Amino acid sequence: MKFAIVVNEGPYNHQASDSAYQFVTHALAKGHEVLRVFFYYDGVLNANKLSAPQADDRNIVKRWSQLAQDNQIDLTVCVAAGLRRGIIDDVLAPGFRIAGIGQLIDSCIDAGRTVVFGD
């Protein structure tokens, strides 16, 4: 199965990012393909390399970056949503890239299923 994933919530104010991450890791472990993870609305905050959680907290941004590196997953940040929240190329964590909404549409067309996390 080919999946397109959409994350609409920030990394620390909602369960959506954690749930999306767990879904992607389990889907990959079962042999499924993840075409793209598209970060939209407050979800773009998952790409902020300036995020610095406490040592005893999970580092969601780093986790996504590592997942992308290990599995060649396209982590795409919506340009419009990113600009509204100060997410520009200079603050992108490794593995993330900025693109337009067309990337979301393309992955939804190519995927067998699109799974959305967050409102």
DSSP file (Angstrom, degrees, kcal/mol; ACC not computed):
  #  RESIDUE AA STRUCTURE BP1 BP2  ACC     N-H-->O    O-->H-N    N-H-->O    O-->H-N    TCO  KAPPA ALPHA  PHI   PSI    X-CA   Y-CA   Z-CA
    1    1 A M              0   0    0      0, 0.0    32,-2.6     0, 0.0     2,-0.5   0.000 360.0 360.0 360.0 140.6    0.0    0.0    0.0
    2    2 A K  E     -a   33   0A   0     30,-0.2   111,-1.8   108,-0.1   110,-1.8  -0.902 360.0-163.3-103.3 129.7    1.2    3.5   -0.8
    3    3 A F  E     -ab  34 113A   0     30,-2.9    32,-2.7    -2,-0.5    33,-0.7  -0.890  16.9-161.9-116.1 143.0    0.4    6.2    1.8
    4    4 A A  E     -ab  36 114A   0    109,-2.2   111,-2.8    -2,-0.4     2,-0.4  -0.983  20.9-156.9-112.4 133.8    0.4   10.0    1.8
    5    5 A I  E     -ab  37 115A   0     31,-2.5    33,-3.3    -2,-0.4     2,-0.4  -0.921   9.3-166.2-117.3 137.2    0.5   11.4    5.3
    6    6 A V  E     -ab  38 116A   0    109,-2.5   111,-3.1    -2,-0.4     2,-0.5  -0.990   1.5-166.1-122.8 128.3   -0.7   14.9    6.4
    7    7 A V  E     +ab  39 117A   0     31,-2.6    33,-2.7    -2,-0.4   111,-0.2  -0.962  12.3 171.2-115.5 117.2    0.3   16.4    9.8
    8    8 A N        +     0   0    0    109,-2.9    34,-0.9    -2,-0.5    35,-0.5   0.410  53.7  71.0-106.1  -0.1   -1.8   19.4   10.8
    9    9 A E  S    S-     0   0    0    108,-0.4    37,-0.1    33,-0.3    31,-0.1  -0.867  80.9-103.8-123.3 153.4   -0.7   20.0   14.4
   10   10 A G        -     0   0    0     -2,-0.3     7,-0.5    35,-0.1     4,-0.4  -0.120  37.0-106.0 -67.7 169.0    2.5   21.2   16.1
   11   11 A P  S    S+     0   0    0      0, 0.0     7,-0.1     0, 0.0    -1,-0.1   0.739 108.1  26.0 -74.1 -24.2    4.9   18.8   17.8
   12   12 A Y  S    S+     0   0    0      1,-0.1     3,-0.1     5,-0.1    -2,-0.0   0.444 112.2  59.0-123.6   0.1    4.2   19.5   21.5
   13   13 A N  S    S+     0   0    0      1,-0.1     2,-0.3    -3,-0.1    -1,-0.1   0.385 109.4  27.6-110.0   4.5    0.6   20.8   21.8
   14   14 A H  S    S-     0   0    0     -4,-0.4     3,-0.4    -5,-0.1     4,-0.4  -0.985  71.2-121.9-160.5 155.7   -1.2   17.8   20.3
   15   15 A Q  S  > S+     0   0    0     -2,-0.3     4,-2.7     1,-0.2     5,-0.2   0.582  88.5  93.9 -77.4 -11.8   -0.8   14.1   19.9
   16   16 A A  H  > S+     0   0    0      1,-0.2     4,-2.7     2,-0.2     5,-0.2   0.859  82.9  47.9 -56.6 -44.2   -1.1   14.2   16.0
   17   17 A S  H  > S+     0   0    0     -7,-0.5     4,-2.5    -3,-0.4    -1,-0.2   0.921 113.8  46.9 -66.3 -43.1    2.6   14.4   15.3
   18   18 A D  H  > S+     0   0    0     -4,-0.4     4,-2.5     2,-0.2    -2,-0.2   0.920 114.1  48.4 -62.2 -43.5    3.5   11.5   17.6
   19   19 A S  H  X S+     0   0    0     -4,-2.7     4,-2.5     2,-0.2    -2,-0.2   0.907 111.8  49.1 -64.4 -42.1    0.6    9.5   16.1
   20   20 A A  H  X S+     0   0    0     -4,-2.7     4,-2.7    -5,-0.2    -2,-0.2   0.924 111.1  50.1 -62.9 -44.2    1.7   10.3   12.6
   21   21 A Y  H  X S+     0   0    0     -4,-2.5     4,-2.5     1,-0.2    -2,-0.2   0.930 112.4  46.6 -59.8 -46.6    5.3    9.3   13.4
   22   22 A Q  H  X S+     0   0    0     -4,-2.5     4,-2.3     1,-0.2     5,-0.2   0.901 111.9  51.4 -63.7 -40.8    4.2    6.0   14.9
   23   23 A F  H  X S+     0   0    0     -4,-2.5     4,-2.7     2,-0.2    -2,-0.2   0.941 111.4  47.3 -60.9 -47.5    2.0    5.3   12.0
   24   24 A V  H  X S+     0   0    0     -4,-2.7     4,-2.5     1,-0.2     5,-0.2   0.927 112.3  48.6 -62.4 -46.0    4.8    5.9    9.5
   25   25 A T  H  X S+     0   0    0     -4,-2.5     4,-2.0     1,-0.2    -1,-0.2   0.905 115.0  45.1 -63.3 -40.1    7.3    3.8   11.3
   26   26 A H  H  X S+     0   0    0     -4,-2.3     4,-1.5    -5,-0.2    -1,-0.2   0.891 111.5  52.2 -70.9 -38.6    4.9    0.9   11.6
   27   27 A A  H  <>S+     0   0    0     -4,-2.7     5,-2.5    -5,-0.2    -2,-0.2   0.920 111.5  47.1 -62.1 -43.3    3.7    1.2    8.0
   28   28 A L  H ><5S+     0   0    0     -4,-2.5     3,-1.7     1,-0.2    -1,-0.2   0.904 108.8  54.5 -64.3 -41.1    7.3    1.0    6.8
   29   29 A A  H 3<5S+     0   0    0     -4,-2.0    -1,-0.2     1,-0.3    -2,-0.2   0.806 106.4  52.7 -63.5 -28.3    8.1   -1.9    9.1
   30   30 A K  T 3<5S-     0   0    0     -4,-1.5    -1,-0.3    -3,-0.2    -2,-0.2   0.381 125.1-102.7 -88.1   3.5    5.1   -3.8    7.5
   31   31 A G  T < 5S+     0   0    0     -3,-1.7    -3,-0.2     1,-0.3    -2,-0.1   0.553  74.9 139.2  90.8   7.8    6.6   -3.1    4.0
   32   32 A H      < -     0   0    0     -5,-2.5     2,-0.4    -6,-0.2    -1,-0.3  -0.383  50.3-120.3 -80.3 164.5    4.3   -0.3    3.0
   33   33 A E  E     -a    2   0A   0    -32,-2.6   -30,-2.9    -2,-0.1     2,-0.7  -0.899  12.9-156.2-108.8 134.2    5.5    2.8    1.1
   34   34 A V  E     -a    3   0A   0     -2,-0.4    40,-0.3   -32,-0.2   -30,-0.2  -0.933   7.5-172.1-108.4 109.7    5.2    6.3    2.4
   35   35 A L  E     -     0   0A   0    -32,-2.7    39,-0.5    -2,-0.7     2,-0.3   0.894  63.9 -21.3 -69.5 -40.7    5.2    8.7   -0.5
   36   36 A R  E     -a    4   0A   0    -33,-0.7   -31,-2.5    37,-0.1     2,-0.5  -0.970  45.3-139.1-166.5 147.8    5.4   11.9    1.4
   37   37 A V  E     -ac   5  75A   0     37,-2.8    39,-2.8    -2,-0.3     2,-0.5  -0.984  27.9-161.5-111.7 117.9    4.7   13.4    4.8
   38   38 A F  E     -ac   6  76A   0    -33,-3.3   -31,-2.6    -2,-0.5     2,-0.6  -0.888   4.6-152.7-105.6 122.5    3.1   16.8    4.3
   39   39 A F  E     +ac   7  77A   0     37,-3.4    39,-2.4    -2,-0.5     2,-0.3  -0.848  24.8 170.0 -99.7 122.8    3.2   19.3    7.2
   40   40 A Y    >   -     0   0    0    -33,-2.7     3,-2.4    -2,-0.6     5,-0.1  -0.834  45.9  -4.5-133.0 162.6    0.4   21.8    7.0
   41   41 A Y  G >  S-     0   0    0      1,-0.3     3,-1.6    -2,-0.3   -32,-0.2  -0.237 136.9 -11.8  48.9-134.5   -1.2   24.4    9.3
   42   42 A D  G >  S+     0   0    0    -34,-0.9     3,-1.9     1,-0.3    -1,-0.3   0.637 123.4  85.1 -69.3 -11.1    0.6   24.3   12.7
   43   43 A G  G X  S+     0   0    0     -3,-2.4     3,-1.9   -35,-0.5    -1,-0.3   0.746  71.5  75.3 -59.2 -23.1    2.2   21.0   11.6
   44   44 A V  G X  S+     0   0    0     -3,-1.6     3,-1.9     1,-0.3    -1,-0.3   0.746  78.5  74.2 -62.6 -21.0    4.9   23.0    9.9
   45   45 A L  G X  S+     0   0    0     -3,-1.9     3,-1.2     1,-0.3    -1,-0.3   0.674  78.4  74.7 -66.9 -15.7    6.4   23.6   13.4
   46   46 A N  G <  S+     0   0    0     -3,-1.9    -1,-0.3     1,-0.2    -2,-0.2   0.666  92.3  56.1 -66.1 -15.7    7.6   20.0   13.3
   47   47 A A  G <  S+     0   0    0     -3,-1.9    46,-2.4    -4,-0.2     2,-0.8   0.400  75.6 117.3 -97.0   1.0   10.3   21.2   10.9
   48   48 A N  B X   -E   92   0B   0     -3,-1.2     3,-1.8    44,-0.2    44,-0.2  -0.600  44.8-167.6 -81.2 107.7   11.8   23.9   13.1
   49   49 A K  T 3  S+     0   0    0     42,-3.1    -1,-0.2    -2,-0.8    43,-0.1   0.644  84.2  69.9 -68.0 -12.8   15.4   23.0   13.9
   50   50 A L  T 3  S+     0   0    0     41,-0.4    -1,-0.3     2,-0.0     2,-0.2   0.549  70.4 115.7 -81.4  -6.7   15.4   25.7   16.6
   51   51 A S    <   -     0   0    0     -3,-1.8    -5,-0.0    -6,-0.1     8,-0.0  -0.445  43.7-177.0 -62.2 130.8   13.1   23.6   18.7
   52   52 A A        -     0   0    0     -2,-0.2     3,-0.1     7,-0.0    -1,-0.1  -0.655   2.7-171.9-136.1  78.4   14.9   22.7   21.9
   53   53 A P        -     0   0    0      0, 0.0     6,-0.1     0, 0.0     0, 0.0  -0.251  38.4 -86.1 -67.3 159.6   12.9   20.4   24.1
   54   54 A Q    >   -     0   0    0      1,-0.1     3,-2.1     4,-0.1     0, 0.0  -0.215  41.9-106.2 -61.3 156.9   14.1   19.6   27.6
   55   55 A A  T 3  S+     0   0    0      1,-0.3    -1,-0.1    -3,-0.1     4,-0.1   0.780 120.1  51.4 -59.1 -29.6   16.5   16.7   27.9
   56   56 A D  T 3  S+     0   0    0      2,-0.1     2,-0.3     0, 0.0    -1,-0.3   0.367  99.7  80.7 -91.8   6.6   13.9   14.4   29.5
   57   57 A D  S <  S-     0   0    0     -3,-2.1     2,-0.1     1,-0.1     0, 0.0  -0.760  89.6 -98.7-108.7 157.3   11.4   15.1   26.7
   58   58 A R        -     0   0    0     -2,-0.3     2,-0.9     1,-0.1     3,-0.1  -0.453  26.1-134.7 -72.1 147.0   11.2   13.5   23.2
   59   59 A N     >  +     0   0    0      1,-0.2     4,-2.2    -2,-0.1     5,-0.1  -0.806  25.9 178.5-104.0  91.0   12.7   15.5   20.4
   60   60 A I  H  > S+     0   0    0     -2,-0.9     4,-2.4     1,-0.2     5,-0.2   0.873  77.2  54.0 -64.2 -39.9   10.0   15.2   17.7
   61   61 A V  H  > S+     0   0    0      1,-0.2     4,-2.2     2,-0.2    -1,-0.2   0.933 111.2  45.6 -61.3 -46.5   11.8   17.3   15.2
   62   62 A K  H  > S+     0   0    0      1,-0.2     4,-2.5     2,-0.2    -1,-0.2   0.875 110.1  55.5 -64.7 -37.2   15.0   15.2   15.4
   63   63 A R  H  X S+     0   0    0     -4,-2.2     4,-2.3     2,-0.2    -2,-0.2   0.924 108.7  46.6 -61.7 -45.7   12.9   12.0   15.2
   64   64 A W  H  X S+     0   0    0     -4,-2.4     4,-2.4     2,-0.2    -2,-0.2   0.919 111.8  51.8 -62.5 -43.2   11.3   13.1   12.0
   65   65 A S  H  X S+     0   0    0     -4,-2.2     4,-2.2     1,-0.2    -2,-0.2   0.918 110.8  47.2 -59.9 -44.3   14.7   14.1   10.5
   66   66 A Q  H  X S+     0   0    0     -4,-2.5     4,-2.8     1,-0.2    -1,-0.2   0.899 110.2  52.7 -64.9 -41.2   16.2   10.7   11.4
   67   67 A L  H  X S+     0   0    0     -4,-2.3     4,-1.7     1,-0.2     6,-0.3   0.906 110.1  48.5 -60.9 -42.4   13.2    8.9    9.9
   68   68 A A  H  X>S+     0   0    0     -4,-2.4     4,-1.4     1,-0.2     5,-0.8   0.914 113.3  47.2 -64.3 -42.8   13.6   10.8    6.7
   69   69 A Q  H  <5S+     0   0    0     -4,-2.2     3,-0.2     1,-0.2    -2,-0.2   0.923 114.8  45.2 -65.5 -44.6   17.3   10.1    6.5
   70   70 A D  H  <5S+     0   0    0     -4,-2.8    -1,-0.2     1,-0.2    -2,-0.2   0.775 128.1  25.9 -71.1 -26.8   17.0    6.4    7.3
   71   71 A N  H  <5S-     0   0    0     -4,-1.7    -1,-0.2    -5,-0.2    -2,-0.2   0.309  98.7-119.4-124.4   7.2   14.1    5.8    4.9
   72   72 A Q  T  <5 +     0   0    0     -4,-1.4     2,-0.4    -3,-0.2    -3,-0.2   0.914  52.5 167.7  51.5  48.2   14.4    8.4    2.2
   73   73 A I      < -     0   0    0     -5,-0.8     2,-0.8    -6,-0.3    -1,-0.2  -0.769  38.3-123.0 -94.7 137.3   11.0    9.9    3.0
   74   74 A D        -     0   0    0    -39,-0.5   -37,-2.8    -2,-0.4     2,-0.8  -0.711  23.7-166.7 -81.7 109.9   10.0   13.2    1.6
   75   75 A L  E     -cd  37  96A   0     20,-1.0    22,-2.0    -2,-0.8     2,-0.5  -0.879  13.7-171.2 -98.7 107.7    9.1   15.5    4.5
   76   76 A T  E     -cd  38  97A   0    -39,-2.8   -37,-3.4    -2,-0.8     2,-0.5  -0.869  12.7-157.5-111.9 131.8    7.4   18.5    2.9
   77   77 A V  E     -cd  39  98A   0     20,-3.2    22,-2.6    -2,-0.5     2,-0.2  -0.906  27.7-115.3-107.6 128.4    6.5   21.7    4.6
   78   78 A C  E  >  - d   0  99A   0    -39,-2.4     4,-2.5    -2,-0.5    22,-0.2  -0.454  20.2-146.0 -63.9 124.9    3.7   23.9    3.2
   79   79 A V  H  > S+     0   0    0     20,-2.4     4,-2.7    -2,-0.2     5,-0.2   0.915  95.0  46.0 -61.6 -46.4    5.2   27.2    2.0
   80   80 A A  H  > S+     0   0    0      2,-0.2     4,-1.8     1,-0.2    -1,-0.2   0.938 116.2  43.9 -66.1 -46.8    2.2   29.4    2.9
   81   81 A A  H  > S+     0   0    0      1,-0.2     4,-0.8     2,-0.2    -1,-0.2   0.881 114.8  51.9 -64.7 -37.2    1.6   27.8    6.3
   82   82 A G  H ><>S+     0   0    0     -4,-2.5     5,-3.1     1,-0.2     3,-0.9   0.928 106.8  50.8 -65.0 -46.3    5.4   27.9    7.0
   83   83 A L  H ><5S+     0   0    0     -4,-2.7     3,-1.1     1,-0.3    -1,-0.2   0.885 106.5  55.7 -61.1 -38.3    5.7   31.6    6.1
   84   84 A R  H 3<5S+     0   0    0     -4,-1.8    -1,-0.3     1,-0.2    -2,-0.2   0.759 115.5  39.2 -63.4 -23.5    2.8   32.5    8.4
   85   85 A R  T <<5S-     0   0    0     -3,-0.9    -1,-0.2    -4,-0.8    -2,-0.2   0.230 119.4-103.0-114.1  12.4    4.7   30.8   11.3
   86   86 A G  T < 5S+     0   0    0     -3,-1.1     2,-1.0    -4,-0.3    -3,-0.2   0.659  71.3 144.2  78.0  16.7    8.2   31.8   10.6
   87   87 A I      < +     0   0    0     -5,-3.1     2,-0.2    -6,-0.2    -1,-0.2  -0.796  20.1 151.3 -92.8 105.1    9.3   28.5    9.1
   88   88 A I    >>  -     0   0    0     -2,-1.0     3,-1.8    -3,-0.1     4,-0.5  -0.721  63.1 -84.9-124.6 174.1   11.7   29.4    6.3
   89   89 A D  G >4 S+     0   0    0      1,-0.3     3,-1.2    -2,-0.2    -2,-0.0   0.842 122.5  62.3 -50.7 -38.5   14.7   27.6    4.7
   90   90 A D  G 34 S+     0   0    0      1,-0.3    -1,-0.3   -41,-0.0    -3,-0.1   0.738 109.1  39.6 -64.1 -23.5   17.0   28.9    7.4
   91   91 A V  G <4 S+     0   0    0     -3,-1.8   -42,-3.1    -5,-0.1   -41,-0.4   0.341  84.9 122.7-109.6   6.9   15.2   27.2   10.2
   92   92 A L  B <<  -E   48   0B   0     -3,-1.2   -44,-0.2    -4,-0.5     3,-0.1  -0.506  58.8-130.9 -71.8 133.1   14.4   23.9    8.5
   93   93 A A    >   -     0   0    0    -46,-2.4     3,-1.7    -2,-0.3    -1,-0.1  -0.397  44.3 -75.2 -72.2 158.4   15.7   20.8   10.2
   94   94 A P  T 3  S+     0   0    0      0, 0.0   -26,-0.2     0, 0.0    -1,-0.2  -0.275 119.3  28.1 -56.8 140.1   17.6   18.2    8.1
   95   95 A G  T 3  S+     0   0    0      1,-0.3   -20,-1.0   -27,-0.1     2,-0.3   0.197  97.8 105.4  94.7 -15.6   15.3   16.1    5.9
   96   96 A F  E <   -d   75   0A   0     -3,-1.7    -1,-0.3   -49,-0.1     2,-0.3  -0.686  44.4-177.2 -96.7 151.0   12.6   18.8    5.5
   97   97 A R  E     -d   76   0A   0    -22,-2.0   -20,-3.2    -2,-0.3     2,-0.4  -0.987  25.2-119.2-142.9 154.9   11.9   20.9    2.5
   98   98 A I  E     +d   77   0A   0     -2,-0.3     2,-0.3   -22,-0.2   -20,-0.2  -0.766  43.4 150.1 -94.5 137.1    9.5   23.7    1.6
   99   99 A A  E     -d   78   0A   0    -22,-2.6   -20,-2.4    -2,-0.4   -19,-0.2  -0.935  40.0 -91.6-154.4 174.1    7.0   23.2   -1.2
  100  100 A G    >>  -     0   0    0     -2,-0.3     3,-1.6   -22,-0.2     4,-0.6  -0.293  43.2 -95.9 -89.3 174.9    3.6   24.2   -2.4
  101  101 A I  H >> S+     0   0    0      1,-0.3     4,-2.0     2,-0.2     3,-0.5   0.718 115.0  77.2 -63.6 -21.5    0.2   22.6   -1.8
  102  102 A G  H 3> S+     0   0    0      1,-0.2     4,-2.7     2,-0.2    -1,-0.3   0.823  87.1  59.7 -58.5 -31.5    0.6   20.9   -5.2
  103  103 A Q  H <> S+     0   0    0     -3,-1.6     4,-2.1     2,-0.2    -1,-0.2   0.874 104.6  49.3 -64.9 -37.1    2.9   18.4   -3.6
  104  104 A L  H <X S+     0   0    0     -4,-0.6     4,-2.3    -3,-0.5    -2,-0.2   0.933 111.5  48.5 -65.8 -45.5    0.1   17.4   -1.3
  105  105 A I  H  X S+     0   0    0     -4,-2.0     4,-2.2     1,-0.2    -2,-0.2   0.925 110.4  51.5 -61.4 -45.4   -2.3   17.0   -4.2
  106  106 A D  H  X S+     0   0    0     -4,-2.7     4,-2.2     1,-0.2    -1,-0.2   0.920 111.3  46.7 -57.9 -45.2    0.3   14.9   -6.1
  107  107 A S  H  X S+     0   0    0     -4,-2.1     4,-1.9     1,-0.2    -1,-0.2   0.874 110.4  52.8 -69.1 -34.2    0.9   12.6   -3.3
  108  108 A C  H  < S+     0   0    0     -4,-2.3    -1,-0.2     1,-0.2    -2,-0.2   0.882 111.0  47.8 -65.5 -37.1   -2.9   12.2   -2.6
  109  109 A I  H  < S+     0   0    0     -4,-2.2    -2,-0.2    -5,-0.2    -1,-0.2   0.909 116.7  42.2 -67.8 -42.5   -3.4   11.3   -6.3
  110  110 A D  H  < S+     0   0    0     -4,-2.2    -2,-0.2    -5,-0.2    -1,-0.2   0.715 101.2  84.8 -79.5 -22.1   -0.5    8.7   -6.3
  111  111 A A     <  -     0   0    0     -4,-1.9  -108,-0.2    -5,-0.2     3,-0.1  -0.458  69.1-143.0 -84.1 153.0   -1.3    7.1   -2.9
  112  112 A G  S    S+     0   0    0   -110,-1.8     2,-0.3     1,-0.3  -109,-0.2   0.780  92.2  17.7 -76.6 -29.5   -3.7    4.4   -2.2
  113  113 A R  E     -b    3   0A   0   -111,-1.8  -109,-2.2     2,-0.0     2,-0.5  -0.999  63.5-154.0-144.0 141.8   -4.6    6.0    1.0
  114  114 A T  E     -b    4   0A   0     -2,-0.3     2,-0.5  -111,-0.2  -109,-0.2  -0.980  15.5-164.4-114.0 126.0   -4.2    9.5    2.5
  115  115 A V  E     -b    5   0A   0   -111,-2.8  -109,-2.5    -2,-0.5     2,-0.4  -0.949   2.6-159.0-116.3 125.7   -4.1    9.6    6.3
  116  116 A V  E     -b    6   0A   0     -2,-0.5     2,-0.5  -111,-0.2  -109,-0.2  -0.882   2.1-162.6-109.1 131.9   -4.6   12.9    8.1
  117  117 A F  E     +b    7   0A   0   -111,-3.1  -109,-2.9    -2,-0.4  -108,-0.4  -0.961  58.9  11.5-115.6 121.4   -3.4   13.6   11.7
  118  118 A G              0   0    0     -2,-0.5  -109,-0.1  -111,-0.2  -112,-0.0  -0.190 360.0 360.0  99.4 165.8   -4.8   16.5   13.5
  119  119 A D              0   0    0     -2,-0.1    -1,-0.1  -111,-0.1  -112,-0.0   0.470 360.0 360.0 -69.4 360.0   -7.7   18.9   12.8
